[in-house]
Structure formats: structure tokens, C-alpha cells
Amino acid sequence: METADIILTNSSPADVVSLIKLGRATYRKMIQNLFWAAGYNIIAIPLAAGVLYSEGIIISPAIGAVLMSLSTVIVAINAKLLKSP
């Protein structure tokens, strides 16, 4: 029991099915968060670096830090929305 990843407290096969559903839901949530974080970084980092400066679009370092914090909060809230099946 000390080295087990999962310990079943009942002998119910439904518990195994529930754990499989929870694992799949967790994986989907991880993929959502990965895409959100990657998408944010793909867009925001070049803007903060001044790629579109000639068009007048630039993000100041302070705004970039606030947006990065907001991105982290969104990922955390999305993770908290994970429901156990």
C-alpha cells in the first residue's frame, strides 16, 4: 500500500471504472491547459518583444506581467473545474 498509486477501499468494479473516467478527464484538462498556456505564449511573447511595433502594437513589460499572471489564474481555474465522474 505504501508504494501503490491507487488504493481501492472497496471491492467494487465500479470504482475502477470511476478511476479510469477520472484519469481521462484529468488528461483532457491537462491538454486544455497546455493549449491555453502555449497559445498565450505564442501570441504574447512576440507582442512583448515588439514584433508588431511598426504597426503600433506593443505590450509594455508591466502589462505583459499582468497578462502572464492572468493566464496562470485562468489555467488554475480551469484545473479547479475538473469534476470527478
NUTORMI-98321 format. One line per field, with one value per residue: residue number from 0; x, y, z of N, C-alpha, C, O in turn. Coordinates in steps of 0.05 Angstrom, whole numbers, plus 32768, in hexadecimal, padded with zeros to 4 digits. Example, Ala and Ser with C-alpha at 12.3 -4.5 7.8 and 13.67 -1.06 7.14 Angstrom:
% NUTORMI-98321
num <- [0; 1]
n_x <- [8108; 8101]
n_y <- [7F8E; 7FD3]
n_z <- [809C; 808E]
ca_x <- [80F6; 8111]
ca_y <- [7FA6; 7FEB]
ca_z <- [809C; 808F]
c_x <- [8108; 8102]
c_y <- [7FBE; 8001]
c_z <- [809C; 809D]
o_x <- [811D; 810C]
o_y <- [7FBE; 8017]
o_z <- [80A9; 80A1]
//
This chain:
% NUTORMI-98321
num <- [0; 1; 2; 3; 4; 5; 6; 7; 8; 9; 10; 11; 12; 13; 14; 15; 16; 17; 18; 19; 20; 21; 22; 23; 24; 25; 26; 27; 28; 29; 30; 31; 32; 33; 34; 35; 36; 37; 38; 39; 40; 41; 42; 43; 44; 45; 46; 47; 48; 49; 50; 51; 52; 53; 54; 55; 56; 57; 58; 59; 60; 61; 62; 63; 64; 65; 66; 67; 68; 69; 70; 71; 72; 73; 74; 75; 76; 77; 78; 79; 80; 81; 82; 83; 84]
n_x <- [8010; 8029; 8047; 8024; 8000; 7FCA; 7F97; 7F65; 7F2C; 7EFF; 7EE1; 7ECA; 7EBE; 7EAC; 7EC8; 7EFA; 7EEC; 7EDA; 7F0A; 7F27; 7F08; 7F10; 7F47; 7F49; 7F2C; 7F4D; 7F7B; 7F66; 7F5C; 7F90; 7FA5; 7F85; 7F96; 7FCC; 7FC9; 7FB1; 7FD9; 8005; 7FF0; 7FE7; 801C; 8033; 801B; 8020; 8056; 8075; 805A; 8068; 809E; 80A0; 8094; 806A; 8072; 8079; 8046; 802E; 8020; 802E; 8042; 804B; 807E; 8067; 8030; 8033; 8045; 8018; 7FF2; 8009; 8005; 7FCD; 7FC3; 7FD8; 7FB5; 7F85; 7F91; 7F96; 7F62; 7F45; 7F5A; 7F45; 7F10; 7F0A; 7EE3; 7ED1; 7EC0]
n_y <- [7FE8; 8018; 8026; 8029; 8046; 804D; 803E; 8011; 8015; 7FF8; 7FBB; 7FC3; 7FC1; 7FEE; 8018; 8015; 8021; 8055; 806E; 8069; 808B; 80BB; 80C1; 80C8; 80F7; 8119; 8118; 8131; 8163; 8174; 8177; 81A1; 81CB; 81CD; 81DC; 820F; 822B; 8226; 823F; 8273; 8282; 827F; 82A8; 82D7; 82DD; 82EB; 831C; 833A; 833C; 835F; 8354; 8366; 839D; 83C3; 83C9; 83E2; 83C3; 83AD; 838F; 83A5; 8395; 8392; 838B; 835B; 833A; 833B; 8324; 82F1; 82DE; 82DD; 82B6; 828A; 8287; 827B; 8248; 822D; 8232; 8216; 81E3; 81DA; 81D3; 819F; 8168; 8131; 80F3]
n_z <- [8000; 800B; 7FDF; 7FB6; 7F7F; 7F7D; 7FAA; 7FB7; 7FDD; 7FE0; 7FC6; 7F97; 7F52; 7F38; 7F4D; 7F34; 7EFF; 7F08; 7F17; 7EE7; 7EC6; 7EE1; 7EDA; 7EA2; 7E9D; 7EB9; 7E98; 7E69; 7E7E; 7E89; 7E55; 7E41; 7E62; 7E53; 7E1D; 7E24; 7E41; 7E1E; 7DF0; 7E03; 7E0E; 7DDB; 7DC2; 7DE4; 7DF3; 7DC3; 7DB9; 7DE7; 7DDE; 7DB5; 7D7F; 7D5E; 7D5F; 7D38; 7D24; 7D4D; 7D78; 7DB6; 7DF2; 7E33; 7E64; 7E98; 7E8E; 7E73; 7E9D; 7EBF; 7E9D; 7E97; 7ECB; 7ECE; 7EA8; 7EC2; 7EED; 7ED2; 7EBE; 7EEF; 7F04; 7EDD; 7EE5; 7F18; 7F0C; 7EFF; 7F01; 7F29; 7F0F]
ca_x <- [8000; 803A; 8052; 800E; 7FF6; 7FAE; 7F8F; 7F48; 7F23; 7EE9; 7EE6; 7EB7; 7EC9; 7EA4; 7EDE; 7F0E; 7EE0; 7EDA; 7F26; 7F2E; 7EFB; 7F1E; 7F61; 7F45; 7F24; 7F65; 7F8C; 7F59; 7F60; 7FAC; 7FA8; 7F79; 7FA8; 7FE4; 7FC2; 7FAD; 7FF2; 8015; 7FE4; 7FED; 8039; 8039; 8011; 8028; 8073; 807D; 8050; 8078; 80B8; 809E; 8092; 8057; 8077; 8075; 8029; 8025; 8016; 8044; 8039; 8060; 8085; 8054; 8017; 803A; 8046; 7FFD; 7FE5; 8014; 7FF8; 7FB1; 7FC4; 7FDC; 7F9B; 7F72; 7F98; 7F8F; 7F45; 7F3D; 7F61; 7F33; 7EF6; 7F0A; 7ECF; 7ED5; 7EA9]
ca_y <- [8000; 8030; 802E; 8028; 805F; 804E; 802A; 800E; 800E; 7FE4; 7FA7; 7FCA; 7FC6; 8009; 802A; 8015; 8030; 8071; 8077; 806C; 80A3; 80D1; 80C3; 80D3; 8113; 8128; 811B; 8145; 817D; 817A; 8180; 81BB; 81DF; 81CF; 81EC; 822A; 8237; 8229; 8253; 828D; 8289; 8282; 82C3; 82ED; 82E2; 82FC; 8337; 8347; 8340; 8375; 834B; 8377; 83B8; 83D5; 83CD; 83F0; 83B0; 83A4; 838B; 83AD; 837F; 8391; 837F; 833F; 832B; 8338; 8310; 82D7; 82D6; 82D6; 829C; 8275; 8285; 826D; 822C; 8222; 8230; 8200; 81CA; 81D7; 81CC; 8182; 815A; 8114; 80E5]
ca_z <- [8000; 800D; 7FC5; 7FA2; 7F74; 7F83; 7FBE; 7FB7; 7FF8; 7FDD; 7FB2; 7F82; 7F38; 7F30; 7F55; 7F1F; 7EE9; 7F10; 7F16; 7ECB; 7EBD; 7EED; 7ECC; 7E87; 7EA0; 7EC1; 7E80; 7E58; 7E8A; 7E86; 7E3A; 7E3F; 7E6F; 7E43; 7E06; 7E2C; 7E48; 7E06; 7DDF; 7E0F; 7E0A; 7DBF; 7DBA; 7DF5; 7DF4; 7DAD; 7DBC; 7DFB; 7DD2; 7DA1; 7D63; 7D50; 7D67; 7D20; 7D21; 7D65; 7D8C; 7DC8; 7E0E; 7E46; 7E76; 7EAE; 7E84; 7E6E; 7EB7; 7EC8; 7E8C; 7E9E; 7EE4; 7EC7; 7E9A; 7ED7; 7EFC; 7EC1; 7EBE; 7F09; 7F06; 7ECB; 7EF3; 7F2F; 7F01; 7EFA; 7F11; 7F2C; 7F02]
c_x <- [8011; 8044; 803C; 8007; 7FD9; 7FA8; 7F70; 7F3F; 7F0C; 7EF2; 7ED4; 7EC6; 7EC2; 7EBA; 7EF4; 7F05; 7EE1; 7EF6; 7F2F; 7F22; 7F09; 7F39; 7F5E; 7F3D; 7F3C; 7F78; 7F80; 7F5E; 7F7D; 7FB1; 7F9C; 7F8C; 7FC2; 7FDF; 7FBE; 7FC8; 8004; 800A; 7FE9; 800A; 8040; 8030; 801E; 8046; 807D; 8073; 8061; 8094; 80B8; 809D; 8080; 805A; 8072; 8058; 801D; 801B; 802E; 8038; 8050; 8066; 8071; 803A; 801C; 803B; 8029; 7FEE; 7FEF; 8008; 7FDB; 7FB0; 7FC7; 7FC3; 7F87; 7F78; 7F91; 7F71; 7F3A; 7F43; 7F4D; 7F17; 7EF5; 7EF6; 7ED5; 7EBC; 7E98]
c_y <- [8019; 8039; 802E; 8044; 8063; 8038; 8029; 8006; 7FFB; 7FCF; 7FAC; 7FCF; 7FE2; 801D; 802B; 8025; 804E; 807D; 807B; 8085; 80BC; 80D6; 80D0; 80F1; 8124; 812D; 8130; 8161; 8186; 8184; 819C; 81D1; 81E2; 81E0; 820A; 8238; 823A; 823E; 826F; 8295; 828D; 829E; 82D9; 82F2; 82F2; 8318; 8347; 834D; 8356; 836D; 835D; 8395; 83CC; 83DB; 83DC; 83DD; 83A6; 83A2; 8394; 8395; 837C; 8384; 8361; 832E; 8327; 8323; 82F4; 82CC; 82CE; 82BB; 8285; 8271; 8276; 824F; 821F; 821E; 8219; 81E5; 81C5; 81CE; 81AE; 8175; 813C; 8107; 80D6]
c_z <- [8000; 7FF2; 7FAF; 7F98; 7F7C; 7F97; 7FBD; 7FD3; 7FF8; 7FC9; 7F9A; 7F67; 7F2E; 7F38; 7F40; 7F07; 7EEF; 7F0F; 7EF9; 7EBF; 7EC8; 7EE0; 7EB0; 7E89; 7EA8; 7EA9; 7E6D; 7E63; 7E87; 7E69; 7E35; 7E4A; 7E5F; 7E2A; 7E0D; 7E32; 7E30; 7DF4; 7DE9; 7E09; 7DED; 7DB5; 7DCA; 7DF4; 7DDC; 7DAF; 7DD1; 7DF0; 7DBD; 7D84; 7D53; 7D57; 7D50; 7D1B; 7D3A; 7D7B; 7D9C; 7DE3; 7E20; 7E58; 7E8D; 7EA6; 7E7E; 7E87; 7EC1; 7EB7; 7E91; 7EB8; 7EDF; 7EB9; 7EAF; 7EE7; 7EEC; 7EC0; 7ED9; 7F0D; 7EF4; 7ED8; 7F0A; 7F25; 7EFB; 7F0D; 7F12; 7F20; 7F16]
o_x <- [8009; 804A; 8043; 8006; 7FD0; 7FB1; 7F63; 7F4A; 7F05; 7F06; 7ED0; 7ED7; 7ED0; 7EBD; 7EFF; 7F14; 7EE8; 7EFA; 7F3E; 7F2F; 7F0C; 7F41; 7F6E; 7F47; 7F3F; 7F83; 7F8F; 7F64; 7F83; 7FC0; 7FA8; 7F90; 7FCD; 7FF0; 7FC7; 7FCD; 8011; 801A; 7FF0; 800F; 8051; 803D; 8027; 804E; 808C; 8081; 8067; 80A1; 80CD; 80A5; 8085; 8047; 8068; 8051; 8005; 800E; 8040; 8026; 8067; 8055; 806B; 802F; 800B; 8032; 8023; 7FE0; 7FE0; 8002; 7FD1; 7F9D; 7FBA; 7FBC; 7F78; 7F65; 7F87; 7F68; 7F29; 7F33; 7F46; 7F08; 7EE0; 7EF8; 7EDD; 7EA5; 7E84]
o_y <- [802E; 8050; 8033; 8057; 807A; 8021; 803D; 7FF3; 7FEE; 7FD2; 7F99; 7FE0; 7FED; 8032; 8041; 8035; 805E; 8094; 808E; 8094; 80D0; 80ED; 80E0; 8101; 813B; 8142; 8141; 8174; 819E; 8197; 81AC; 81E5; 81F8; 81F1; 821B; 824E; 824F; 824E; 8281; 82AB; 829E; 82AA; 82ED; 8309; 8305; 832B; 835E; 8360; 835F; 837C; 8362; 83A4; 83E2; 83EF; 83E1; 83E7; 8399; 83B1; 838B; 8383; 8366; 8373; 8350; 8317; 8312; 8312; 82E0; 82B5; 82BB; 82AC; 8270; 825B; 8265; 823F; 8208; 820A; 820A; 81D3; 81AE; 81C2; 81A4; 8178; 8130; 810E; 80CA]
o_z <- [7FF6; 7FEE; 7F98; 7FA8; 7F80; 7F94; 7FC2; 7FDE; 800C; 7FBB; 7F8A; 7F66; 7F1D; 7F2B; 7F3B; 7EFC; 7EDE; 7F06; 7EF3; 7EB1; 7EBA; 7EDB; 7EA8; 7E79; 7E9F; 7EA6; 7E63; 7E54; 7E83; 7E65; 7E28; 7E3E; 7E5D; 7E24; 7DFF; 7E27; 7E2D; 7DE8; 7DD9; 7E00; 7DE7; 7DA4; 7DBE; 7DF5; 7DDF; 7DA7; 7DCC; 7DF9; 7DB4; 7D73; 7D3B; 7D55; 7D54; 7D0F; 7D3B; 7D8E; 7D92; 7DEB; 7E1C; 7E5C; 7E96; 7EB4; 7E83; 7E88; 7ECC; 7EC2; 7E90; 7EBA; 7EEB; 7EBE; 7EAC; 7EEE; 7EF7; 7EC2; 7ED9; 7F17; 7EFD; 7ED6; 7F0F; 7F35; 7EF2; 7F25; 7EFE; 7F27; 7F0E]
//
